[in-house]
């Protein structure tokens, strides 16, 4: 038993219903996009939730250090230049872009001036009696900086 006749009127009703549902779907998606775009501001500060400090700027990239000689079991400070967009006082996170010698560890990083990151590197003694000075080599570091 065929409940729906396959005639011209049924086809027209099917097309009209498809168009109505299509328009309804598009309007719902457009409304959702409009709601999201009015809830997120990129022209000021970003605050998610009610606690913490608002973010006014975030930059990322990489910077490069020159070769640095650091005594074993000591920390040396070096300047990572070319950190475009970084300003003094930004909170900065660094990570080697590739390998650094196994005996070096990134201890700390801070921003000291525009486009400059100061990195403290620890030279871990590789043997019990190791008191040699080791070179870092020219290295690059990835960074994220938040203001």
mmCIF file of the C-alpha atoms, coordinates in Angstrom:
data_MODEL
# 
_entry.id   MODEL 
# 
loop_
_atom_site.group_PDB 
_atom_site.id 
_atom_site.type_symbol 
_atom_site.label_atom_id 
_atom_site.label_alt_id 
_atom_site.label_comp_id 
_atom_site.label_asym_id 
_atom_site.label_entity_id 
_atom_site.label_seq_id 
_atom_site.pdbx_PDB_ins_code 
_atom_site.Cartn_x 
_atom_site.Cartn_y 
_atom_site.Cartn_z 
_atom_site.occupancy 
_atom_site.B_iso_or_equiv 
_atom_site.pdbx_formal_charge 
_atom_site.auth_seq_id 
_atom_site.auth_comp_id 
_atom_site.auth_asym_id 
_atom_site.auth_atom_id 
_atom_site.pdbx_PDB_model_num 
ATOM 1   C CA . UNK A 1 1   ? 0.000  0.000  0.000  1.00 0.00 ? 1   UNK A CA 1 
ATOM 2   C CA . UNK A 1 2   ? 1.488  3.323  -1.089 1.00 0.00 ? 2   UNK A CA 1 
ATOM 3   C CA . UNK A 1 3   ? 0.665  6.057  1.444  1.00 0.00 ? 3   UNK A CA 1 
ATOM 4   C CA . UNK A 1 4   ? 2.215  8.882  -0.582 1.00 0.00 ? 4   UNK A CA 1 
ATOM 5   C CA . UNK A 1 5   ? 1.244  9.235  -4.183 1.00 0.00 ? 5   UNK A CA 1 
ATOM 6   C CA . UNK A 1 6   ? 4.123  10.005 -6.475 1.00 0.00 ? 6   UNK A CA 1 
ATOM 7   C CA . UNK A 1 7   ? 2.423  12.741 -8.400 1.00 0.00 ? 7   UNK A CA 1 
ATOM 8   C CA . UNK A 1 8   ? 3.311  16.310 -9.309 1.00 0.00 ? 8   UNK A CA 1 
ATOM 9   C CA . UNK A 1 9   ? 1.776  17.884 -6.163 1.00 0.00 ? 9   UNK A CA 1 
ATOM 10  C CA . UNK A 1 10  ? 3.776  15.592 -3.877 1.00 0.00 ? 10  UNK A CA 1 
ATOM 11  C CA . UNK A 1 11  ? 7.000  16.509 -5.672 1.00 0.00 ? 11  UNK A CA 1 
ATOM 12  C CA . UNK A 1 12  ? 6.273  20.239 -5.309 1.00 0.00 ? 12  UNK A CA 1 
ATOM 13  C CA . UNK A 1 13  ? 5.509  19.845 -1.600 1.00 0.00 ? 13  UNK A CA 1 
ATOM 14  C CA . UNK A 1 14  ? 8.766  17.884 -1.147 1.00 0.00 ? 14  UNK A CA 1 
ATOM 15  C CA . UNK A 1 15  ? 10.790 20.647 -2.824 1.00 0.00 ? 15  UNK A CA 1 
ATOM 16  C CA . UNK A 1 16  ? 9.073  23.382 -0.774 1.00 0.00 ? 16  UNK A CA 1 
ATOM 17  C CA . UNK A 1 17  ? 9.708  21.501 2.481  1.00 0.00 ? 17  UNK A CA 1 
ATOM 18  C CA . UNK A 1 18  ? 13.369 20.919 1.523  1.00 0.00 ? 18  UNK A CA 1 
ATOM 19  C CA . UNK A 1 19  ? 13.825 24.655 0.844  1.00 0.00 ? 19  UNK A CA 1 
ATOM 20  C CA . UNK A 1 20  ? 12.084 25.644 4.108  1.00 0.00 ? 20  UNK A CA 1 
ATOM 21  C CA . UNK A 1 21  ? 14.211 23.245 6.169  1.00 0.00 ? 21  UNK A CA 1 
ATOM 22  C CA . UNK A 1 22  ? 17.364 24.381 4.326  1.00 0.00 ? 22  UNK A CA 1 
ATOM 23  C CA . UNK A 1 23  ? 16.632 28.049 5.051  1.00 0.00 ? 23  UNK A CA 1 
ATOM 24  C CA . UNK A 1 24  ? 15.878 27.210 8.679  1.00 0.00 ? 24  UNK A CA 1 
ATOM 25  C CA . UNK A 1 25  ? 19.179 25.316 9.023  1.00 0.00 ? 25  UNK A CA 1 
ATOM 26  C CA . UNK A 1 26  ? 21.206 28.149 7.435  1.00 0.00 ? 26  UNK A CA 1 
ATOM 27  C CA . UNK A 1 27  ? 19.571 30.759 9.668  1.00 0.00 ? 27  UNK A CA 1 
ATOM 28  C CA . UNK A 1 28  ? 20.358 28.696 12.794 1.00 0.00 ? 28  UNK A CA 1 
ATOM 29  C CA . UNK A 1 29  ? 24.014 28.325 11.779 1.00 0.00 ? 29  UNK A CA 1 
ATOM 30  C CA . UNK A 1 30  ? 24.276 32.037 10.940 1.00 0.00 ? 30  UNK A CA 1 
ATOM 31  C CA . UNK A 1 31  ? 22.747 32.926 14.301 1.00 0.00 ? 31  UNK A CA 1 
ATOM 32  C CA . UNK A 1 32  ? 25.263 30.679 16.115 1.00 0.00 ? 32  UNK A CA 1 
ATOM 33  C CA . UNK A 1 33  ? 28.201 32.260 14.246 1.00 0.00 ? 33  UNK A CA 1 
ATOM 34  C CA . UNK A 1 34  ? 26.916 35.765 15.027 1.00 0.00 ? 34  UNK A CA 1 
ATOM 35  C CA . UNK A 1 35  ? 26.510 34.870 18.692 1.00 0.00 ? 35  UNK A CA 1 
ATOM 36  C CA . UNK A 1 36  ? 30.075 33.520 18.876 1.00 0.00 ? 36  UNK A CA 1 
ATOM 37  C CA . UNK A 1 37  ? 31.580 36.519 17.073 1.00 0.00 ? 37  UNK A CA 1 
ATOM 38  C CA . UNK A 1 38  ? 29.902 38.962 19.467 1.00 0.00 ? 38  UNK A CA 1 
ATOM 39  C CA . UNK A 1 39  ? 31.065 36.974 22.507 1.00 0.00 ? 39  UNK A CA 1 
ATOM 40  C CA . UNK A 1 40  ? 34.776 36.886 21.610 1.00 0.00 ? 40  UNK A CA 1 
ATOM 41  C CA . UNK A 1 41  ? 36.659 40.148 21.359 1.00 0.00 ? 41  UNK A CA 1 
ATOM 42  C CA . UNK A 1 42  ? 40.033 40.345 19.660 1.00 0.00 ? 42  UNK A CA 1 
ATOM 43  C CA . UNK A 1 43  ? 40.408 44.117 19.926 1.00 0.00 ? 43  UNK A CA 1 
ATOM 44  C CA . UNK A 1 44  ? 40.980 44.304 23.688 1.00 0.00 ? 44  UNK A CA 1 
ATOM 45  C CA . UNK A 1 45  ? 41.832 41.862 26.435 1.00 0.00 ? 45  UNK A CA 1 
ATOM 46  C CA . UNK A 1 46  ? 40.837 38.215 26.649 1.00 0.00 ? 46  UNK A CA 1 
ATOM 47  C CA . UNK A 1 47  ? 39.358 36.877 29.870 1.00 0.00 ? 47  UNK A CA 1 
ATOM 48  C CA . UNK A 1 48  ? 37.932 33.364 30.184 1.00 0.00 ? 48  UNK A CA 1 
ATOM 49  C CA . UNK A 1 49  ? 36.096 32.724 33.425 1.00 0.00 ? 49  UNK A CA 1 
ATOM 50  C CA . UNK A 1 50  ? 36.078 35.013 36.429 1.00 0.00 ? 50  UNK A CA 1 
ATOM 51  C CA . UNK A 1 51  ? 39.561 34.403 37.876 1.00 0.00 ? 51  UNK A CA 1 
ATOM 52  C CA . UNK A 1 52  ? 43.077 35.190 36.704 1.00 0.00 ? 52  UNK A CA 1 
ATOM 53  C CA . UNK A 1 53  ? 44.593 38.034 34.734 1.00 0.00 ? 53  UNK A CA 1 
ATOM 54  C CA . UNK A 1 54  ? 43.283 39.178 31.362 1.00 0.00 ? 54  UNK A CA 1 
ATOM 55  C CA . UNK A 1 55  ? 45.524 38.544 28.346 1.00 0.00 ? 55  UNK A CA 1 
ATOM 56  C CA . UNK A 1 56  ? 46.153 41.656 26.286 1.00 0.00 ? 56  UNK A CA 1 
ATOM 57  C CA . UNK A 1 57  ? 48.680 40.196 23.843 1.00 0.00 ? 57  UNK A CA 1 
ATOM 58  C CA . UNK A 1 58  ? 50.185 36.859 22.859 1.00 0.00 ? 58  UNK A CA 1 
ATOM 59  C CA . UNK A 1 59  ? 53.083 36.372 20.458 1.00 0.00 ? 59  UNK A CA 1 
ATOM 60  C CA . UNK A 1 60  ? 55.122 33.362 19.419 1.00 0.00 ? 60  UNK A CA 1 
ATOM 61  C CA . UNK A 1 61  ? 58.101 32.608 17.231 1.00 0.00 ? 61  UNK A CA 1 
ATOM 62  C CA . UNK A 1 62  ? 61.740 31.701 17.638 1.00 0.00 ? 62  UNK A CA 1 
ATOM 63  C CA . UNK A 1 63  ? 64.935 33.459 18.654 1.00 0.00 ? 63  UNK A CA 1 
ATOM 64  C CA . UNK A 1 64  ? 68.624 32.575 18.449 1.00 0.00 ? 64  UNK A CA 1 
ATOM 65  C CA . UNK A 1 65  ? 71.537 32.587 20.908 1.00 0.00 ? 65  UNK A CA 1 
ATOM 66  C CA . UNK A 1 66  ? 75.208 32.875 20.051 1.00 0.00 ? 66  UNK A CA 1 
ATOM 67  C CA . UNK A 1 67  ? 77.668 30.210 21.192 1.00 0.00 ? 67  UNK A CA 1 
ATOM 68  C CA . UNK A 1 68  ? 78.066 30.440 24.986 1.00 0.00 ? 68  UNK A CA 1 
ATOM 69  C CA . UNK A 1 69  ? 80.780 28.801 27.113 1.00 0.00 ? 69  UNK A CA 1 
ATOM 70  C CA . UNK A 1 70  ? 79.452 27.675 30.525 1.00 0.00 ? 70  UNK A CA 1 
ATOM 71  C CA . UNK A 1 71  ? 81.471 25.943 33.248 1.00 0.00 ? 71  UNK A CA 1 
ATOM 72  C CA . UNK A 1 72  ? 80.246 22.531 34.395 1.00 0.00 ? 72  UNK A CA 1 
ATOM 73  C CA . UNK A 1 73  ? 77.806 22.666 37.338 1.00 0.00 ? 73  UNK A CA 1 
ATOM 74  C CA . UNK A 1 74  ? 77.208 26.366 36.640 1.00 0.00 ? 74  UNK A CA 1 
ATOM 75  C CA . UNK A 1 75  ? 74.482 28.495 35.156 1.00 0.00 ? 75  UNK A CA 1 
ATOM 76  C CA . UNK A 1 76  ? 75.170 30.912 32.339 1.00 0.00 ? 76  UNK A CA 1 
ATOM 77  C CA . UNK A 1 77  ? 72.924 33.679 31.104 1.00 0.00 ? 77  UNK A CA 1 
ATOM 78  C CA . UNK A 1 78  ? 72.580 34.400 27.411 1.00 0.00 ? 78  UNK A CA 1 
ATOM 79  C CA . UNK A 1 79  ? 70.525 36.710 25.232 1.00 0.00 ? 79  UNK A CA 1 
ATOM 80  C CA . UNK A 1 80  ? 68.134 35.206 22.710 1.00 0.00 ? 80  UNK A CA 1 
ATOM 81  C CA . UNK A 1 81  ? 67.729 37.861 20.033 1.00 0.00 ? 81  UNK A CA 1 
ATOM 82  C CA . UNK A 1 82  ? 65.153 38.161 17.287 1.00 0.00 ? 82  UNK A CA 1 
ATOM 83  C CA . UNK A 1 83  ? 62.152 37.461 19.530 1.00 0.00 ? 83  UNK A CA 1 
ATOM 84  C CA . UNK A 1 84  ? 59.897 39.744 17.510 1.00 0.00 ? 84  UNK A CA 1 
ATOM 85  C CA . UNK A 1 85  ? 56.944 41.153 19.446 1.00 0.00 ? 85  UNK A CA 1 
ATOM 86  C CA . UNK A 1 86  ? 58.292 40.419 22.931 1.00 0.00 ? 86  UNK A CA 1 
ATOM 87  C CA . UNK A 1 87  ? 58.352 43.326 25.409 1.00 0.00 ? 87  UNK A CA 1 
ATOM 88  C CA . UNK A 1 88  ? 59.968 43.757 28.809 1.00 0.00 ? 88  UNK A CA 1 
ATOM 89  C CA . UNK A 1 89  ? 57.819 42.165 31.512 1.00 0.00 ? 89  UNK A CA 1 
ATOM 90  C CA . UNK A 1 90  ? 56.059 39.635 29.256 1.00 0.00 ? 90  UNK A CA 1 
ATOM 91  C CA . UNK A 1 91  ? 55.685 36.124 30.647 1.00 0.00 ? 91  UNK A CA 1 
ATOM 92  C CA . UNK A 1 92  ? 57.715 33.973 28.312 1.00 0.00 ? 92  UNK A CA 1 
ATOM 93  C CA . UNK A 1 93  ? 58.040 30.216 27.776 1.00 0.00 ? 93  UNK A CA 1 
ATOM 94  C CA . UNK A 1 94  ? 60.949 28.776 25.755 1.00 0.00 ? 94  UNK A CA 1 
ATOM 95  C CA . UNK A 1 95  ? 61.788 25.395 24.291 1.00 0.00 ? 95  UNK A CA 1 
ATOM 96  C CA . UNK A 1 96  ? 64.688 24.296 22.088 1.00 0.00 ? 96  UNK A CA 1 
ATOM 97  C CA . UNK A 1 97  ? 63.728 24.060 18.407 1.00 0.00 ? 97  UNK A CA 1 
ATOM 98  C CA . UNK A 1 98  ? 65.996 21.046 18.051 1.00 0.00 ? 98  UNK A CA 1 
ATOM 99  C CA . UNK A 1 99  ? 68.522 19.306 20.209 1.00 0.00 ? 99  UNK A CA 1 
ATOM 100 C CA . UNK A 1 100 ? 70.842 21.110 22.579 1.00 0.00 ? 100 UNK A CA 1 
ATOM 101 C CA . UNK A 1 101 ? 73.838 19.318 24.084 1.00 0.00 ? 101 UNK A CA 1 
ATOM 102 C CA . UNK A 1 102 ? 72.637 16.757 26.657 1.00 0.00 ? 102 UNK A CA 1 
ATOM 103 C CA . UNK A 1 103 ? 74.383 18.462 29.542 1.00 0.00 ? 103 UNK A CA 1 
ATOM 104 C CA . UNK A 1 104 ? 72.454 21.748 29.135 1.00 0.00 ? 104 UNK A CA 1 
ATOM 105 C CA . UNK A 1 105 ? 69.111 22.474 30.780 1.00 0.00 ? 105 UNK A CA 1 
ATOM 106 C CA . UNK A 1 106 ? 66.955 25.573 30.349 1.00 0.00 ? 106 UNK A CA 1 
ATOM 107 C CA . UNK A 1 107 ? 66.507 26.892 33.901 1.00 0.00 ? 107 UNK A CA 1 
ATOM 108 C CA . UNK A 1 108 ? 64.648 30.143 33.361 1.00 0.00 ? 108 UNK A CA 1 
ATOM 109 C CA . UNK A 1 109 ? 63.618 32.691 30.771 1.00 0.00 ? 109 UNK A CA 1 
ATOM 110 C CA . UNK A 1 110 ? 62.507 36.287 31.082 1.00 0.00 ? 110 UNK A CA 1 
ATOM 111 C CA . UNK A 1 111 ? 61.990 39.310 28.904 1.00 0.00 ? 111 UNK A CA 1 
ATOM 112 C CA . UNK A 1 112 ? 64.452 42.101 29.457 1.00 0.00 ? 112 UNK A CA 1 
ATOM 113 C CA . UNK A 1 113 ? 63.819 44.428 26.517 1.00 0.00 ? 113 UNK A CA 1 
ATOM 114 C CA . UNK A 1 114 ? 61.901 44.667 23.264 1.00 0.00 ? 114 UNK A CA 1 
ATOM 115 C CA . UNK A 1 115 ? 62.523 41.642 21.023 1.00 0.00 ? 115 UNK A CA 1 
ATOM 116 C CA . UNK A 1 116 ? 64.987 40.136 23.566 1.00 0.00 ? 116 UNK A CA 1 
ATOM 117 C CA . UNK A 1 117 ? 64.632 37.066 25.817 1.00 0.00 ? 117 UNK A CA 1 
ATOM 118 C CA . UNK A 1 118 ? 67.160 36.323 28.534 1.00 0.00 ? 118 UNK A CA 1 
ATOM 119 C CA . UNK A 1 119 ? 67.729 32.575 28.999 1.00 0.00 ? 119 UNK A CA 1 
ATOM 120 C CA . UNK A 1 120 ? 69.532 30.926 31.926 1.00 0.00 ? 120 UNK A CA 1 
ATOM 121 C CA . UNK A 1 121 ? 71.200 27.639 30.927 1.00 0.00 ? 121 UNK A CA 1 
ATOM 122 C CA . UNK A 1 122 ? 72.566 25.122 33.438 1.00 0.00 ? 122 UNK A CA 1 
ATOM 123 C CA . UNK A 1 123 ? 75.569 23.021 32.426 1.00 0.00 ? 123 UNK A CA 1 
ATOM 124 C CA . UNK A 1 124 ? 75.161 19.749 34.314 1.00 0.00 ? 124 UNK A CA 1 
ATOM 125 C CA . UNK A 1 125 ? 78.440 17.933 35.016 1.00 0.00 ? 125 UNK A CA 1 
ATOM 126 C CA . UNK A 1 126 ? 78.402 14.775 32.882 1.00 0.00 ? 126 UNK A CA 1 
ATOM 127 C CA . UNK A 1 127 ? 80.860 12.871 35.126 1.00 0.00 ? 127 UNK A CA 1 
ATOM 128 C CA . UNK A 1 128 ? 81.747 13.060 38.814 1.00 0.00 ? 128 UNK A CA 1 
ATOM 129 C CA . UNK A 1 129 ? 84.994 14.947 38.152 1.00 0.00 ? 129 UNK A CA 1 
ATOM 130 C CA . UNK A 1 130 ? 83.809 17.002 35.175 1.00 0.00 ? 130 UNK A CA 1 
ATOM 131 C CA . UNK A 1 131 ? 84.857 20.611 35.658 1.00 0.00 ? 131 UNK A CA 1 
ATOM 132 C CA . UNK A 1 132 ? 85.270 21.482 32.000 1.00 0.00 ? 132 UNK A CA 1 
ATOM 133 C CA . UNK A 1 133 ? 83.691 24.368 30.227 1.00 0.00 ? 133 UNK A CA 1 
ATOM 134 C CA . UNK A 1 134 ? 81.239 23.337 27.522 1.00 0.00 ? 134 UNK A CA 1 
ATOM 135 C CA . UNK A 1 135 ? 79.925 25.324 24.571 1.00 0.00 ? 135 UNK A CA 1 
ATOM 136 C CA . UNK A 1 136 ? 76.245 25.525 23.719 1.00 0.00 ? 136 UNK A CA 1 
ATOM 137 C CA . UNK A 1 137 ? 76.802 26.201 20.052 1.00 0.00 ? 137 UNK A CA 1 
ATOM 138 C CA . UNK A 1 138 ? 74.540 28.580 18.160 1.00 0.00 ? 138 UNK A CA 1 
ATOM 139 C CA . UNK A 1 139 ? 70.989 27.467 19.018 1.00 0.00 ? 139 UNK A CA 1 
ATOM 140 C CA . UNK A 1 140 ? 67.426 28.528 18.328 1.00 0.00 ? 140 UNK A CA 1 
ATOM 141 C CA . UNK A 1 141 ? 64.552 28.427 20.780 1.00 0.00 ? 141 UNK A CA 1 
ATOM 142 C CA . UNK A 1 142 ? 60.779 28.495 20.249 1.00 0.00 ? 142 UNK A CA 1 
ATOM 143 C CA . UNK A 1 143 ? 58.966 30.975 22.454 1.00 0.00 ? 143 UNK A CA 1 
ATOM 144 C CA . UNK A 1 144 ? 55.461 31.966 23.552 1.00 0.00 ? 144 UNK A CA 1 
ATOM 145 C CA . UNK A 1 145 ? 55.085 35.329 25.264 1.00 0.00 ? 145 UNK A CA 1 
ATOM 146 C CA . UNK A 1 146 ? 51.956 36.549 27.051 1.00 0.00 ? 146 UNK A CA 1 
ATOM 147 C CA . UNK A 1 147 ? 51.213 40.109 28.136 1.00 0.00 ? 147 UNK A CA 1 
# 
